[in-house]
Amino acid sequence: LKRRADSRRDDRELDEEATAVRAAEDGLWLPETQSVRERWLELDVVVDDSRLASIHHQLTSRFIDSLVSVGAFRTVRTHLCDTDVADPDALRLREPGPLAASRPATALAEQGSRDRRLIVMLTDGVGDAWHSGAAQRVLARWGRRCPVVLINVLARRQWRRTGIVTRPAKLLSTGPATANGRYKVLYPHPAPGSRQFTSAGSPHVHVPMVELDPRQLTGWAGFVA
């Protein structure tokens, strides 16, 4: 994830080596420039701010600090999302701070670039929006435009007590930072009447969920990159 890419803003910088080569060849000291290289991806971290969020506050704060300090992303933005609502239209994002304004959660993926952006959501899956399916519909909307991963702060053995239902599957990506909606999915144990293989372009958006565990996060990062 630490790769670099040419600046999207077409920023330029002096290429000292190319300038020196040109001066040696034609005797003219004219500046040669090259595109500024910047971090490939920007990151949006959405933190579930439901009624039990305070229990996990230290854990999520340390994780976000780690994301910033590792220096892998061009920008790291943090958003809070109260999932104690049952309607997807009622899910809203706000920046940390008591006076921050809120905006519809569905609008997050419509801002900024799509192909050089990740969305990570940290949750325990107990809010009303997870039980009603409202939060899942918002994730699907994000995943149609950019890569999204759900990080459950609870241990896997506790997931069955939350509003998030998971299913084992193998995800196949067509390239780096591919939106979830373009994943191909292989089910090792397909449900009765369903297909084992789902191709890209399916109406379903598959969002991986992992534990807050170094090995699982490393595996997901390798998949995205």
ZIJO-V142284 format. One record per backbone hydrogen bond with DSSP energy under -1.0 kcal/mol. CO is the residue of the C=O (numbers start at 1). NH is the residue of the N-H. If there is no record, write none. Layout:
# ZIJO-V142284
co->CO nh->NH
co->CO nh->NH
This chain:
# ZIJO-V142284
co->3 nh->40
co->5 nh->38
co->7 nh->10
co->11 nh->36
co->13 nh->34
co->15 nh->19
co->16 nh->20
co->17 nh->21
co->18 nh->22
co->19 nh->23
co->20 nh->24
co->21 nh->25
co->22 nh->26
co->23 nh->27
co->28 nh->30
co->32 nh->15
co->34 nh->13
co->36 nh->7
co->38 nh->5
co->41 nh->74
co->42 nh->118
co->43 nh->77
co->44 nh->120
co->45 nh->79
co->46 nh->122
co->47 nh->81
co->50 nh->53
co->52 nh->55
co->53 nh->56
co->56 nh->60
co->57 nh->61
co->58 nh->62
co->59 nh->63
co->60 nh->64
co->61 nh->65
co->62 nh->66
co->63 nh->67
co->64 nh->68
co->65 nh->69
co->66 nh->70
co->68 nh->71
co->75 nh->43
co->77 nh->45
co->79 nh->47
co->80 nh->94
co->81 nh->49
co->83 nh->129
co->87 nh->90
co->91 nh->105
co->93 nh->103
co->94 nh->80
co->97 nh->100
co->103 nh->93
co->104 nh->107
co->105 nh->108
co->107 nh->110
co->108 nh->111
co->116 nh->42
co->118 nh->44
co->119 nh->149
co->120 nh->46
co->121 nh->151
co->122 nh->48
co->123 nh->153
co->125 nh->163
co->127 nh->130
co->127 nh->131
co->128 nh->132
co->129 nh->135
co->133 nh->137
co->134 nh->138
co->135 nh->139
co->136 nh->140
co->137 nh->141
co->138 nh->142
co->139 nh->143
co->142 nh->145
co->142 nh->146
co->143 nh->181
co->147 nh->119
co->149 nh->121
co->150 nh->210
co->151 nh->123
co->155 nh->158
co->156 nh->159
co->158 nh->161
co->159 nh->162
co->170 nh->186
co->172 nh->184
co->179 nh->182
co->180 nh->183
co->181 nh->201
co->184 nh->172
co->185 nh->198
co->186 nh->170
co->191 nh->194
co->196 nh->187
co->198 nh->185
co->199 nh->202
co->208 nh->150
co->210 nh->152
co->211 nh->213
co->213 nh->217
co->214 nh->218
co->215 nh->219
co->216 nh->220
co->217 nh->221
co->218 nh->222
co->219 nh->223
co->220 nh->224
co->221 nh->225
co->224 nh->177
